[in-house]
Amino acid sequence: MASSFDIASMPVVLETAVEWGQMDALGHINNTVYFRYFENVRIAYFERLLLGNLLDAQHLVPVLAETSCRFKMPLVYPDKLVIGAKVTEILTDRLKMQYVVFSQKAQRVAAEGFGTVVCFDISKEAKTALPDHVVEAIRKLEGSQV
């Protein structure tokens, strides 16, 4: 049975190298770096949706409201990573995302993460409902599994 964090289940993936400067005094990647990995793949997900084009005319932006990470193993230089993202739930004004960081050197998941992204109306300075066309674009990218 495939894990819910299976990289193959992620519609958007990035590949990146672990950088020497990302390690901390304990000799492994600093915990804050994982949140950068999540940010990078989340932005790639939004770019794949052309989210800027879908929201700009309405003065809407996606705002990260909450995020978390479960560290499964330490990462060290050198390594190559595959980082994936998918939407797991769509609610009226927000969506829930799942992330995975896969170590090619260890051939296993190094970290699992979650994020909640709220649709925010800049002109009203308040959260607002996700537009139907954005929901449709997510469902198309996800294969209608959300």
C-alpha positions in Angstrom: 0.0 0.0 0.0 1.4 3.4 -1.0 2.0 6.0 1.7 -0.1 9.1 1.5 3.2 10.9 1.2 4.3 8.9 -1.9 6.2 11.2 -4.2 4.5 9.6 -7.2 1.1 10.9 -5.9 2.3 14.5 -6.1 1.2 16.4 -9.2 3.9 19.0 -8.8 7.5 18.0 -8.0 10.8 19.9 -7.9 14.3 18.5 -7.8 17.0 20.3 -5.9 20.4 19.7 -4.4 21.2 19.9 -0.7 23.6 22.8 -0.3 26.6 22.9 2.0 25.5 26.2 3.5 22.1 24.7 4.5 23.7 22.6 7.2 23.9 23.8 10.8 26.4 23.2 13.7 25.0 19.7 14.2 26.1 18.7 10.7 22.6 18.3 9.1 20.2 20.5 7.2 18.7 23.1 9.6 15.0 22.6 10.3 14.1 26.0 8.8 15.3 24.9 5.4 12.5 22.3 5.1 10.0 25.2 5.2 11.8 26.8 2.3 11.5 23.5 0.4 7.8 23.5 1.1 7.5 27.2 0.0 9.4 26.5 -3.2 7.1 23.6 -4.2 4.0 25.5 -3.1 4.9 28.4 -5.4 5.7 25.9 -8.2 2.2 24.4 -7.7 0.6 27.9 -7.9 2.6 28.7 -11.0 1.5 25.4 -12.6 -2.1 26.5 -12.0 -1.3 30.0 -13.4 -2.8 31.2 -10.1 -1.5 34.7 -10.5 -3.4 35.0 -13.8 -6.5 33.4 -12.1 -6.5 35.8 -9.2 -4.8 39.1 -10.1 -7.9 40.7 -11.7 -9.9 40.0 -8.6 -7.3 41.3 -6.2 -7.0 37.9 -4.5 -3.9 36.3 -3.2 -3.1 33.0 -1.6 -1.8 33.5 2.0 -0.1 30.7 4.0 -2.1 30.5 7.3 -0.5 27.5 8.9 2.3 25.0 8.2 3.9 22.1 9.9 6.7 19.5 9.3 7.4 16.0 10.5 11.1 15.3 10.2 11.7 11.6 9.3 15.5 11.6 8.9 18.3 14.1 8.8 19.5 15.4 5.5 23.2 16.1 4.9 25.3 17.4 2.1 25.6 16.0 -0.6 22.2 14.8 -1.6 19.6 15.4 -4.3 16.0 15.9 -3.2 12.7 15.5 -4.9 10.1 17.7 -3.3 6.4 17.2 -4.0 3.1 19.0 -3.3 -0.6 18.2 -3.7 -3.9 19.7 -2.5 -5.7 17.3 -0.2 -8.8 19.3 0.7 -10.6 22.3 -0.7 -12.8 24.3 1.6 -14.8 27.4 1.0 -12.1 30.0 1.6 -9.0 27.8 1.9 -7.2 24.7 0.7 -5.0 22.2 2.5 -1.7 21.1 1.0 0.6 18.2 1.7 4.3 18.2 1.0 7.0 15.5 0.8 10.8 15.7 0.7 12.4 12.6 -0.7 16.1 11.9 -0.3 17.6 10.3 -3.5 20.7 9.3 -1.5 18.7 7.5 1.2 15.9 6.5 -1.1 13.3 7.4 1.5 11.1 10.3 2.7 13.1 12.7 4.8 10.2 15.0 5.8 6.4 15.3 5.5 4.5 18.6 5.7 1.2 20.2 5.7 0.0 23.7 4.9 -3.2 25.7 4.9 -3.5 28.4 2.3 -6.3 31.0 2.6 -7.8 33.0 -0.2 -7.3 36.7 0.7 -9.0 39.7 -0.9 -6.5 42.6 -0.7 -9.0 45.3 -1.5 -11.3 44.2 1.5 -8.4 43.1 3.7 -10.3 39.9 4.5 -10.4 36.2 3.6 -12.8 35.3 0.8 -14.2 32.3 -1.0 -12.0 30.5 -3.5 -13.3 31.4 -7.0 -14.9 28.5 -8.8 -12.4 28.7 -11.7 -9.5 28.2 -9.2 -11.2 25.2 -7.7 -11.7 23.7 -11.1 -8.0 24.3 -12.0 -6.9 22.5 -8.8 -9.3 19.6 -9.5 -8.0 19.3 -13.1 -4.3 19.3 -11.9 -5.1 16.8 -9.1 -7.2 14.5 -11.4 -10.4 15.4 -9.6 -9.3 13.6 -6.4 -10.0 16.5 -4.1 
